[in-house]
Amino acid sequence: MGLGATVGAATIGGIAWSAQASEESGTKSSGSSDTLVFDKDDYTTVTTTITTDDGDKAVTYHFYKAITYVTNPVDEKYQSLNVSVPVEIDGTAVDATDAPILFANSVGGYLPSSVADATGVGGAAMTGAPTGTGGAGAGASASASASSSTGTGEVQSGGNAQVNAQGEMVSNAKLALAAGYVVVEPGARGRTLVDSDGVYYGTAPAAIVDLKAAVKYVRFNKGRIPGNTDRIVSSGTSAGGALSALLGASGDSPLYDSYLKELGAADASDAIFASGDWCPITDLEHADMAYEWNWGSNELSTGSLVDQTVSKELSSAFVDYQASLKLQGKHGFGRITARNLDEYLVETYLQPSATKYLAALSDSDRSTYLAANTFITWSGGKATFTWADFLTHVGARKKDTPAFDAFDLSAGENNEFGTGTTSARHFTLYSLRHEGSSSARLDSDLPEKLNLMNPMYFIKKHNPSRSKHWWIRVGTKDSDTSLSVVSNLSVSLENLGDDVNTAYYWDEGHGSNTDPGDFITWIAKVTGHKK
């Protein structure tokens, strides 16, 4: 664990944080095999055109709609999944029996996600996307409830959409189907769901438990459901990216067993083969300190600085947390600490990202860009710059401080850790004690729930059933969380010897996916799939 969730009331940088729960083995889940058998004949045939990097593809597929994936659902609207199986692409028959399975969640903001009303692949409502989006690999357009565009071409905080470099919407699900893969799209409960008694029934760890139950359903139906159930690749964006990473890191952990048993999940593994994670909003109990380490000196969009006392206290606490991870950088960099993490980010991710972007421009466009961004030195076909200049280039930070455990309990993450009829709670001792007694303690259930929601916990435990293949992406201008979240996730996995493909998209914001075709190709590579 990181020091945001340590034993008792440990003190980091003079600040007390939360308490750690122990990992205990629970009872194996067991669902009725009769009700969880996949019916391979219960489908409709759909034909659609999907735009890919190789042009438009005419795809005919079998669409299996709204399959309840547990025997004791709390809410079937969310605890159901859709399956899309390609049978013909551009007039050529497709045999998807052994194809990889893309397990594409559509969670955003830890909000409820339903596929029950979808009429085809990629049909879950997309939220937070820039208005008027469409085009290459486009999924569903922004829903009526989605927030209006910020005008930056990025997805708003809490959204689940993905956009390419042109601001057009991207659907990994559709692109995977067009490549001949099987696509499973699960729904999951989310933090705002309330029953008639006022009880919140979608708060942590409901979303990850549901996604694990959906994986169990797919794997339980090996030989019945089309596709290779040993080659499941998850994908998700923002909170969905965090859940995709968590699926990859926590495979077959016994910590979830009691929750899965209660739902009547299938008796099968919930481990997945590979994980695709875009701008994951994760490591929540350490996210406030990481955010201030990264963005503490950046002004808000109003032009004002956040409370610098709070920012500096949180940033100071990050020093000990980063040290606790004991991460070793690539290429002989050595131990990564809070003092050299900025250097590691610049050298390993940010400068290569800027270099790739600039190299792809025409000479004229490159000259224009460099003239407008004089902080970049372009020499020998490489971009160099300082961390301080990069932060100035990014500009306004999106969130006040604390960014995640808000003092007034207004953040979505406060709601995510609500319980019973309590809609929101503090989940760090820093925020709890700032608003109350200096001896206040977190509710006793929170340490375990924080573990259940954090992939870093399972990575630090060296979970043997984790995914060994990772695709991780984030935009360099994405201040929905700290840029250190992706680097720490990536390096921790690299240090375990996993295959990790990480990139930062230059000048892109939240929800960016500028290389979707490469992800589809990567799936074939790591799974060994050949058409």
GUNUFI-146686 format. One record per residue (C-alpha): residue number from 1; residue in one letter; x, y, z. Coordinates in steps of 0.25 Angstrom, whole numbers. Layout:
N
k:r:px:py:pz
NUM:a:X:Y:Z
...
% end
This chain:
531
k:r:px:py:pz
1:m:0:0:0
2:g:4:14:-1
3:l:5:23:11
4:g:-9:29:9
5:a:-14:16:15
6:t:-4:12:25
7:v:-5:4:38
8:g:-12:12:49
9:a:-10:27:48
10:a:3:28:42
11:t:9:41:39
12:i:14:46:26
13:g:21:59:24
14:g:14:63:37
15:i:1:59:33
16:a:-7:47:38
17:w:-13:38:27
18:s:-23:26:27
19:a:-22:11:32
20:q:-18:-1:25
21:a:-27:-13:24
22:s:-21:-27:23
23:e:-24:-36:11
24:e:-32:-48:15
25:s:-38:-60:7
26:g:-53:-60:6
27:t:-62:-71:1
28:k:-62:-74:-14
29:s:-74:-69:-22
30:s:-84:-78:-27
31:g:-95:-76:-37
32:s:-106:-85:-43
33:s:-100:-91:-55
34:d:-114:-92:-62
35:t:-117:-77:-61
36:l:-103:-73:-66
37:v:-102:-81:-78
38:f:-100:-73:-91
39:d:-111:-75:-101
40:k:-103:-75:-114
41:d:-116:-74:-122
42:d:-122:-62:-116
43:y:-117:-51:-125
44:t:-121:-41:-135
45:t:-113:-39:-148
46:v:-108:-25:-150
47:t:-100:-19:-162
48:t:-93:-6:-160
49:t:-82:2:-166
50:i:-70:5:-157
51:t:-59:15:-161
52:t:-45:11:-158
53:d:-31:15:-162
54:d:-32:6:-174
55:g:-45:12:-178
56:d:-60:8:-177
57:k:-63:-6:-173
58:a:-76:-12:-175
59:v:-78:-21:-163
60:t:-89:-31:-161
61:y:-90:-37:-147
62:h:-98:-44:-137
63:f:-103:-35:-125
64:y:-107:-42:-112
65:k:-114:-31:-104
66:a:-115:-29:-89
67:i:-111:-42:-83
68:t:-112:-42:-68
69:y:-98:-47:-63
70:v:-101:-51:-49
71:t:-112:-59:-42
72:n:-116:-49:-31
73:p:-115:-36:-38
74:v:-117:-23:-30
75:d:-121:-16:-42
76:e:-122:-23:-56
77:k:-122:-10:-63
78:y:-107:-8:-60
79:q:-103:-23:-57
80:s:-105:-27:-71
81:l:-95:-28:-83
82:n:-96:-28:-98
83:v:-88:-37:-107
84:s:-85:-34:-122
85:v:-79:-45:-131
86:p:-74:-42:-145
87:v:-79:-51:-156
88:e:-75:-44:-168
89:i:-66:-32:-172
90:d:-67:-26:-186
91:g:-74:-38:-191
92:t:-64:-48:-185
93:a:-68:-58:-175
94:v:-62:-57:-161
95:d:-59:-68:-151
96:a:-58:-62:-138
97:t:-57:-75:-130
98:d:-43:-72:-125
99:a:-43:-57:-127
100:p:-39:-48:-115
101:i:-50:-42:-107
102:l:-50:-27:-104
103:f:-57:-25:-91
104:a:-60:-10:-93
105:n:-66:-3:-81
106:s:-73:11:-82
107:v:-72:16:-68
108:g:-69:31:-66
109:g:-68:38:-53
110:y:-71:25:-45
111:l:-85:28:-49
112:p:-95:17:-53
113:s:-93:10:-67
114:s:-104:3:-74
115:v:-104:-4:-88
116:a:-118:-9:-87
117:d:-124:1:-97
118:a:-113:0:-107
119:t:-117:-5:-121
120:g:-103:-9:-125
121:v:-88:-9:-123
122:g:-83:3:-116
123:g:-97:7:-112
124:a:-95:12:-98
125:a:-98:26:-96
126:m:-85:35:-97
127:t:-84:46:-87
128:g:-75:58:-86
129:a:-71:59:-101
130:p:-69:71:-109
131:t:-82:75:-116
132:g:-83:72:-131
133:t:-73:60:-131
134:g:-73:49:-140
135:g:-64:43:-151
136:a:-53:33:-151
137:g:-57:21:-142
138:a:-68:29:-136
139:g:-77:23:-125
140:a:-90:29:-120
141:s:-91:44:-120
142:a:-91:51:-107
143:s:-104:48:-99
144:a:-114:59:-96
145:s:-109:59:-81
146:a:-95:61:-85
147:s:-89:74:-80
148:s:-86:84:-91
149:s:-72:85:-97
150:t:-61:93:-91
151:g:-57:97:-105
152:t:-44:90:-104
153:g:-47:77:-111
154:e:-45:69:-98
155:v:-55:61:-91
156:q:-61:68:-78
157:s:-58:62:-64
158:g:-67:50:-61
159:g:-69:47:-76
160:n:-67:33:-82
161:a:-64:37:-96
162:q:-52:37:-105
163:v:-47:47:-115
164:n:-36:47:-126
165:a:-27:58:-129
166:q:-38:65:-138
167:g:-48:65:-126
168:e:-56:53:-133
169:m:-61:42:-124
170:v:-54:29:-124
171:s:-61:15:-121
172:n:-51:4:-117
173:a:-63:-5:-118
174:k:-66:-2:-132
175:l:-52:-3:-137
176:a:-50:-16:-130
177:l:-62:-22:-137
178:a:-57:-17:-150
179:a:-44:-24:-147
180:g:-51:-37:-145
181:y:-51:-38:-130
182:v:-62:-41:-121
183:v:-67:-29:-113
184:v:-73:-30:-99
185:e:-79:-18:-93
186:p:-83:-19:-78
187:g:-91:-9:-70
188:a:-88:-7:-56
189:r:-94:0:-44
190:g:-90:14:-40
191:r:-89:24:-28
192:t:-102:32:-30
193:l:-111:20:-30
194:v:-121:21:-18
195:d:-132:11:-15
196:s:-146:14:-9
197:d:-141:14:5
198:g:-130:25:2
199:v:-119:14:2
200:y:-107:16:-8
201:y:-105:3:-15
202:g:-95:7:-25
203:t:-83:12:-17
204:a:-70:6:-15
205:p:-67:-5:-18
206:a:-79:-8:-26
207:a:-74:-4:-40
208:i:-62:-13:-40
209:v:-70:-24:-33
210:d:-79:-24:-45
211:l:-69:-23:-55
212:k:-62:-35:-49
213:a:-75:-43:-49
214:a:-77:-40:-64
215:v:-63:-45:-67
216:k:-67:-58:-59
217:y:-79:-59:-67
218:v:-71:-59:-80
219:r:-61:-69:-75
220:f:-71:-78:-69
221:n:-77:-79:-83
222:k:-64:-83:-90
223:g:-68:-92:-102
224:r:-81:-86:-103
225:i:-79:-71:-104
226:p:-71:-68:-117
227:g:-57:-63:-115
228:n:-44:-67:-107
229:t:-48:-66:-93
230:d:-34:-67:-89
231:r:-31:-55:-97
232:i:-39:-44:-91
233:v:-34:-30:-92
234:s:-41:-19:-84
235:s:-42:-4:-88
236:g:-48:8:-81
237:t:-46:23:-80
238:s:-45:32:-68
239:a:-52:25:-56
240:g:-54:14:-66
241:g:-39:14:-69
242:a:-36:13:-54
243:l:-46:1:-54
244:s:-39:-6:-66
245:a:-26:-4:-59
246:l:-32:-10:-46
247:l:-38:-22:-54
248:g:-24:-24:-59
249:a:-17:-23:-46
250:s:-26:-30:-37
251:g:-30:-43:-44
252:d:-35:-54:-36
253:s:-32:-47:-23
254:p:-40:-53:-11
255:l:-43:-40:-5
256:y:-55:-39:-14
257:d:-61:-53:-12
258:s:-72:-49:-2
259:y:-77:-38:-11
260:l:-77:-47:-23
261:k:-84:-58:-15
262:e:-95:-49:-11
263:l:-98:-46:-25
264:g:-98:-60:-30
265:a:-86:-58:-39
266:a:-82:-70:-48
267:d:-71:-80:-43
268:a:-60:-76:-52
269:s:-47:-67:-52
270:d:-49:-52:-53
271:a:-34:-50:-58
272:i:-32:-43:-71
273:f:-21:-45:-81
274:a:-18:-30:-84
275:s:-22:-16:-80
276:g:-24:-4:-88
277:d:-25:9:-79
278:w:-28:23:-83
279:c:-26:35:-73
280:p:-29:26:-61
281:i:-34:33:-49
282:t:-28:24:-39
283:d:-19:23:-26
284:l:-30:32:-20
285:e:-25:32:-6
286:h:-12:38:-11
287:a:-18:46:-22
288:d:-19:59:-15
289:m:-4:60:-11
290:a:0:55:-25
291:y:-9:66:-31
292:e:-3:77:-23
293:w:11:72:-26
294:n:8:73:-40
295:w:-1:85:-42
296:g:1:92:-29
297:s:7:105:-35
298:n:-3:105:-47
299:e:-14:115:-46
300:l:-29:112:-47
301:s:-37:116:-59
302:t:-41:129:-51
303:g:-26:133:-51
304:s:-25:131:-36
305:l:-16:121:-28
306:v:-22:110:-19
307:d:-20:111:-4
308:q:-5:110:-4
309:t:-4:105:10
310:v:-13:93:7
311:s:-6:91:-6
312:k:8:90:0
313:e:4:81:12
314:l:-2:71:2
315:s:10:73:-8
316:s:20:70:4
317:a:12:58:8
318:f:14:53:-6
319:v:30:52:-4
320:d:28:40:6
321:y:17:33:-2
322:q:26:34:-15
323:a:38:28:-7
324:s:29:17:-1
325:l:27:12:-16
326:k:42:9:-17
327:l:41:10:-33
328:q:53:8:-42
329:g:53:17:-55
330:k:57:11:-68
331:h:70:13:-76
332:g:78:14:-63
333:f:71:25:-57
334:g:71:19:-43
335:r:61:21:-32
336:i:50:30:-35
337:t:47:40:-24
338:a:38:53:-22
339:r:50:61:-25
340:n:54:55:-38
341:l:40:50:-43
342:d:38:63:-51
343:e:51:60:-58
344:y:47:45:-61
345:l:34:50:-66
346:v:40:60:-76
347:e:51:51:-81
348:t:43:38:-82
349:y:29:42:-86
350:l:28:57:-89
351:q:40:61:-98
352:p:37:48:-106
353:s:23:52:-107
354:a:26:66:-112
355:t:37:60:-122
356:k:27:50:-128
357:y:17:61:-130
358:l:26:71:-136
359:a:33:61:-145
360:a:19:58:-151
361:l:17:72:-155
362:s:21:79:-168
363:d:33:88:-168
364:s:24:100:-169
365:d:15:95:-158
366:r:26:91:-149
367:s:32:105:-150
368:t:19:112:-147
369:y:17:103:-135
370:l:31:105:-130
371:a:30:120:-132
372:a:18:120:-123
373:n:24:111:-113
374:t:38:117:-111
375:f:40:108:-98
376:i:43:96:-107
377:t:57:95:-112
378:w:57:87:-125
379:s:70:81:-129
380:g:74:69:-136
381:g:60:64:-138
382:k:57:65:-123
383:a:49:74:-114
384:t:55:78:-100
385:f:49:87:-90
386:t:48:88:-75
387:w:37:84:-65
388:a:34:98:-61
389:d:32:103:-75
390:f:24:91:-78
391:l:15:94:-66
392:t:13:108:-71
393:h:10:103:-85
394:v:-1:94:-79
395:g:-8:106:-72
396:a:-20:105:-63
397:r:-22:94:-54
398:k:-36:88:-55
399:k:-38:85:-40
400:d:-37:93:-27
401:t:-31:87:-15
402:p:-33:76:-10
403:a:-36:71:-23
404:f:-42:58:-19
405:d:-46:57:-4
406:a:-52:71:-4
407:f:-54:78:9
408:d:-68:81:6
409:l:-71:66:1
410:s:-75:71:-12
411:a:-65:63:-21
412:g:-70:51:-28
413:e:-60:42:-21
414:n:-66:46:-7
415:n:-79:41:-13
416:e:-72:28:-18
417:f:-68:25:-4
418:g:-82:28:2
419:t:-89:17:9
420:g:-103:13:13
421:t:-112:26:14
422:t:-99:34:15
423:s:-97:40:1
424:a:-82:45:3
425:r:-71:42:12
426:h:-56:47:14
427:f:-47:36:10
428:t:-34:42:15
429:l:-30:46:29
430:y:-25:59:23
431:s:-38:64:19
432:l:-46:58:30
433:r:-37:64:41
434:h:-37:78:34
435:e:-52:78:35
436:g:-53:72:49
437:s:-45:67:61
438:s:-30:65:59
439:s:-32:51:65
440:a:-43:47:56
441:r:-42:34:49
442:l:-48:28:36
443:d:-60:19:37
444:s:-55:5:39
445:d:-60:0:25
446:l:-52:10:17
447:p:-38:4:18
448:e:-42:-9:11
449:k:-51:-2:1
450:l:-39:7:-3
451:n:-31:-5:-5
452:l:-42:-11:-14
453:m:-42:1:-23
454:n:-27:3:-25
455:p:-19:-5:-35
456:m:-6:0:-28
457:y:-10:-9:-16
458:f:-10:-21:-24
459:i:2:-18:-32
460:k:10:-16:-19
461:k:5:-29:-14
462:h:11:-35:-27
463:n:-2:-42:-30
464:p:1:-54:-39
465:s:-12:-54:-46
466:r:-11:-40:-51
467:s:-10:-36:-66
468:k:4:-36:-72
469:h:1:-27:-84
470:w:-3:-13:-82
471:w:-7:-1:-91
472:i:-7:12:-84
473:r:-10:26:-89
474:v:-12:40:-84
475:g:-12:54:-90
476:t:0:64:-86
477:k:-11:75:-83
478:d:-20:66:-75
479:s:-21:72:-61
480:d:-32:63:-57
481:t:-22:56:-48
482:s:-7:57:-47
483:l:2:52:-58
484:s:9:44:-48
485:v:-2:34:-47
486:v:0:28:-60
487:s:15:28:-59
488:n:15:21:-45
489:l:5:11:-50
490:s:14:9:-62
491:v:27:8:-55
492:s:21:-1:-44
493:l:17:-11:-55
494:e:30:-10:-62
495:n:38:-13:-49
496:l:30:-26:-48
497:g:34:-30:-62
498:d:21:-27:-69
499:d:19:-23:-84
500:v:15:-8:-83
501:n:12:1:-94
502:t:11:15:-89
503:a:10:28:-96
504:y:6:42:-93
505:y:-2:50:-104
506:w:5:63:-107
507:d:-5:75:-105
508:e:-17:66:-103
509:g:-26:67:-91
510:h:-35:57:-84
511:g:-41:46:-91
512:s:-32:47:-103
513:n:-29:34:-111
514:t:-20:39:-123
515:d:-15:25:-127
516:p:-28:16:-126
517:g:-23:7:-138
518:d:-10:4:-132
519:f:-18:-1:-119
520:i:-26:-11:-128
521:t:-13:-15:-135
522:w:-6:-17:-121
523:i:-17:-26:-117
524:a:-14:-35:-128
525:k:0:-35:-125
526:v:0:-38:-110
527:t:-11:-49:-112
528:g:-5:-56:-123
529:h:-17:-54:-132
530:k:-16:-56:-147
531:k:-27:-54:-156
% end
